[in-house]
Amino acid sequence: MKSFQSILCVGALVLGCTVAAIAADAPPLTLKFTKASVPGATMTEPGGINNAGVSVGLYVDSGGIQHGYILNGKKVTKLDDPKGNPGSTSGSNLNPNGAISAIGSYISSTTGNSVAFVYKGGKYTDIPGPSGAVSTFGSAINDTGALVGYYVDAASVTHGFLLKGKTYTTLDVPGATATFATGINKSGKIVLYWSDSAGHAESSLYNGKTYKTINVPGAANSYALDNNTAGDVCYEWQDSGNVIHGALFHKGKYYKFDFPKSTATYGGGINDKGNIIGGYQTSSGGSNWFGFKVTYQ
C-alpha cells in the first residue's frame, strides 16, 4: 500500500492541505480546515455536523465542568440532561435536516449508569435500550427518526442497537467481542466499529442484512464514526505506533488526513455538503482536544 502524507499549507484562519488517496490512480482531494471549538472552552470534542453546518459534541468550560453542546454559528446551546450527574452530558450527533434533534448520553444521578437521550425543542427523552440493557449510549439519528447507539448488558458485553419507532434491533458483527453502532444515513445504512478476537478495532457497514468490512487500509485500529447519504464515511484510526489520525472514504477511495501541526486527529461526523467535523490535539495543548471543520472537494 502506498502511504500518504498531507502537504501542510498554513493560513490565518483557514488551513488548507491536499491529500492523495491510497490508490495510486485516484485523484487527490483538497481539504480546507477551520477551527471549530466552543468559544471559551478549554476542551472541545465535536461529534456530528448537519447540512446547515450546526455541530454537536462535548466541551469543558473554564471551571473544568463538562457539558454537551449544539454550536450554531456563534450561538452555543448547552446540553445538561437534568437527570444526569453534573458534568456528565455529552452530545454525539444530530439529524441532517430540519428542526434539530440531537442525540447523546449522560450518567444517571440515580443509577450511575450511562443513559442515551434525544434532545429536541428543549426536551430530553431517554433511550433506555433493548431488554437487558444496563447502560446505553446514543450515537446518531437520521431524518426519519431512526437512531443507533450501543448498550452494555448484565454480562458487561457491548452490543450495537438500532431503534426505529419503538422497535429495537440488536447489532452484533459476527465474530465480534463488542460492537459499537456509530452512524446511520438517510437510507438506513449503518456504520459500526467492533473488537475482534485479537483485541483490535475493525469497522463495518451494515445494510440491514449483511456486514461488510470497511477498515482504513494499513490501520492497526479502525473506527468508522459516521456516514452520509452518498455513502462517504469518516474515521478515527490508529497507526502501528498508536498515533490517532483521521480518514475519509469517498467515492470508493480512502483518504487519510491530519489537522495541520497536530499530534492527533479524528473525524467524528460528516454531512452531505462535503464537511467533516472532528477534533485535534497539539503538543502545546497536551491531552486536550480542540474542534475543527474540514471541507473536502
C-alpha positions, 0 to 999 in steps of 0.5 A: 500500500502506498502511504500518504502524507498531507502537504501542510499549507498554513493560513490565518484562519483557514488551513488548507492541505491536499491529500492523495488517496491510497490508490495510486490512480485516484485523484487527490482531494483538497481539504480546507480546515477551520477551527471549530471549538466552543468559544471559551472552552478549554476542551472541545470534542465535536461529534456530528455536523448537519447540512446547515453546518450546526455541530454537536459534541462535548466541551469543558468550560473554564471551571473544568465542568463538562457539558454537551453542546449544539454550536450554531454559528456563534450561538452555543446551546448547552446540553445538561440532561437534568437527570444526569450527574453534573458534568456528565452530558455529552452530545454525539450527533444530530439529524441532517435536516430540519428542526434539530434533534440531537442525540447523546448520553449522560450518567444517571444521578440515580443509577450511575449508569450511562443513559442515551437521550434525544434532545429536541425543542428543549426536551430530553427523552431517554433511550433506555435500550433493548431488554437487558440493557444496563447502560446505553449510549446514543450515537446518531439519528437520521431524518426519519427518526431512526437512531443507533447507539450501543448498550452494555448488558448484565454480562458487561458485553457491548452490543450495537442497537438500532431503534426505529419507532419503538422497535429495537434491533440488536447489532452484533458483527459476527465474530465480534467481542463488542460492537459499537453502532456509530452512524446511520444515513438517510437510507438506513445504512449503518456504520459500526466499529467492533473488537475482534478476537485479537483485541483490535478495532475493525469497522463495518457497514451494515445494510440491514442484512449483511456486514461488510468490512470497511477498515482504513487500509494499513490501520492497526485500529479502525473506527468508522464514526459516521456516514452520509447519504452518498455513502462517504464515511469518516474515521478515527484510526490508529497507526502501528505506533498508536498515533490517532489520525483521521480518514475519509472514504469517498467515492470508493477511495480512502483518504487519510488526513491530519489537522495541520501541526497536530499530534492527533486527529479524528473525524467524528461526523460528516454531512452531505455538503462535503464537511467533516467535523472532528477534533485535534490535539497539539503538543502545546495543548497536551491531552486536550482536544480542540474542534475543527471543520474540514471541507473536502472537494 
